[in-house]
Each structure stands twice: as C-alpha cells, then as structure tokens.
Amino acid sequence: MGVYQSIGTASDQVIAALAAGLEIEFGRGAGEALAHRFVEAEDTDFHWDARVQERWLGSYQGVEDTDLELDRIAICGRLDDRWFMGVMLVDGDGNPHAMTAKRFCRSLAKAREAMADAH
C-alpha cells in the first residue's frame, strides 16, 4: 500500500519537521526562525526539490573558462505554503547550481503562467 502526497504538501512538512527538530536542539521559539534561515541558505536546492513542473529554456551561456555545461530550466512549485516560479541553472546530471530568478504567485495556475512566459 502506498501513500500519495503532493510535493507542495511534502515540502511544507519538511519545513515543519526542520523547525520542530531545531526547537528540540535550540529551544522553543528558535526553530521557526532557524528553519527559514536554513531554507534561505539552501534556497536553490529547496526550490528545485519542491518543483511540480519544469520547462527547458536553453543552454546557459555563462562564464567561458569553466568546463561545466549548464541548462536554464524554468520551474514552478510550492514551498512553505507559497506558490513560486523560478529559473534555475542545472547541470546534465539534474543538479541545480543557481537560481537566477524567483517570483511568488497566488496560485498554481499563476505560477504555471509565469513559467510559460519565462525566456
């Protein structure tokens, strides 16, 4: 028997679990603030993992003195109970390296619309 859960719900639970664990370690009231700092520090990875849809935008023409080839990927998803759209730089193995744009949206439909308009 499997349990189905949307990635948005799961990502919200990750933040709640992180906050709860941090409260155990650092005391009541500190968990929520520290959880948000952790998310800010790992912003790219959290948003990449919380995506529900993605669209390839093309190759990234960045710094030329590196052998790393990156693609620009538009994504939309939900993190911390907020819908977002972002543009990520992702390597060939699917690992995110940077987020070059992020916009919060009122709904999944608005996030998908913003993702479709990304270029």
Secondary structure in CASP SS format (residue, H / E / C, confidence):
PFRMAT SS
TARGET T0000
AUTHOR 0000-0000-0000
METHOD secondary structure of the structure
MODEL  1
M C 1.00
G C 1.00
V C 1.00
Y C 1.00
Q C 1.00
S C 1.00
I H 1.00
G H 1.00
T H 1.00
A H 1.00
S H 1.00
D H 1.00
Q H 1.00
V H 1.00
I H 1.00
A H 1.00
A H 1.00
L H 1.00
A H 1.00
A H 1.00
G H 1.00
L H 1.00
E H 1.00
I H 1.00
E H 1.00
F H 1.00
G C 1.00
R C 1.00
G C 1.00
A H 1.00
G H 1.00
E H 1.00
A H 1.00
L H 1.00
A H 1.00
H H 1.00
R H 1.00
F H 1.00
V H 1.00
E H 1.00
A H 1.00
E C 1.00
D H 1.00
T H 1.00
D H 1.00
F H 1.00
H H 1.00
W H 1.00
D H 1.00
A C 1.00
R E 1.00
V E 1.00
Q E 1.00
E E 1.00
R E 1.00
W E 1.00
L E 1.00
G E 1.00
S E 1.00
Y C 1.00
Q C 1.00
G C 1.00
V C 1.00
E C 1.00
D C 1.00
T C 1.00
D C 1.00
L C 1.00
E C 1.00
L E 1.00
D E 1.00
R E 1.00
I E 1.00
A E 1.00
I E 1.00
C E 1.00
G E 1.00
R E 1.00
L E 1.00
D C 1.00
D C 1.00
R E 1.00
W E 1.00
F E 1.00
M E 1.00
G E 1.00
V E 1.00
M E 1.00
L E 1.00
V E 1.00
D E 1.00
G C 1.00
D C 1.00
G C 1.00
N C 1.00
P E 1.00
H E 1.00
A E 1.00
M E 1.00
T E 1.00
A E 1.00
K E 1.00
R E 1.00
F E 1.00
C E 1.00
R C 1.00
S C 1.00
L H 1.00
A H 1.00
K H 1.00
A H 1.00
R H 1.00
E H 1.00
A H 1.00
M H 1.00
A H 1.00
D H 1.00
A C 1.00
H C 1.00
END
